[in-house]
Amino acid sequence: MGRLAMVLRSGLMLVFLDFEASSLAKKSYPIEVAWVFEDGRSEAHLIRPAPEWTDWDAAAEAIHHIPHATLLADGTPHDVVAARMVEELAGHDLLASAPSWDGKWLSALLRAAGVDRRTLRLRDSDDAHREIATAILAPLVPEADLANTVGDLLTLTDVRAPDHTPEHRALADAVEERERWCAVRAAALHLAAELRRGG
């Protein structure tokens, strides 16, 4: 049984997740996290740094526009954010557009909170795009043609996507990832309807 089929049968959902961080350095840490479930429910948190997190890059701040002082004044303690993430997200299928970076910051957050970093796992949102298109089109496209048909659909959906710069805020970027997945699903459903009509 494929991952998508297992998720559908279990009632668990796809969740699109994004972090903003102090920098892109080795000792960088998460400063904001947001997630959006496939049904549109969302949550976002500024993260008050753990005492051992000291990295800061003014160039990164110029991109995300979250001052360090704002994190100290308004951020939720890192361990509270980690506990909330485990409570809300454990068992769901977590997706990110840059899973190596977002995974690094997720691990840093969980470790600092004393939570096993394997409690939550991320994978590439591109995988979910391919899976939903494949699941929709597999009953209608010959197996020998399926991979190429899905690949063409993903390329076309990407080309048609609105051209805009990421906002570099966690919630906006997570919402955009969900919208990309929804666009792929809609394109696959449209193609499936055409194939059923013999178009």
Secondary structure as GFF3:
##gff-version 3
##sequence-region A 1 199
A	DSSP	alpha_helix	3	10	.	.	.	ID=ss1
A	DSSP	beta_strand	14	21	.	.	.	ID=ss2
A	DSSP	beta_strand	30	37	.	.	.	ID=ss3
A	DSSP	beta_strand	42	48	.	.	.	ID=ss4
A	DSSP	alpha_helix	58	64	.	.	.	ID=ss5
A	DSSP	alpha_helix	68	74	.	.	.	ID=ss6
A	DSSP	beta_strand	76	77	.	.	.	ID=ss7
A	DSSP	alpha_helix	78	89	.	.	.	ID=ss8
A	DSSP	beta_strand	93	96	.	.	.	ID=ss9
A	DSSP	alpha_helix	99	112	.	.	.	ID=ss10
A	DSSP	three_ten_helix	117	119	.	.	.	ID=ss11
A	DSSP	beta_strand	122	124	.	.	.	ID=ss12
A	DSSP	alpha_helix	125	137	.	.	.	ID=ss13
A	DSSP	alpha_helix	143	160	.	.	.	ID=ss14
A	DSSP	alpha_helix	170	196	.	.	.	ID=ss15
###
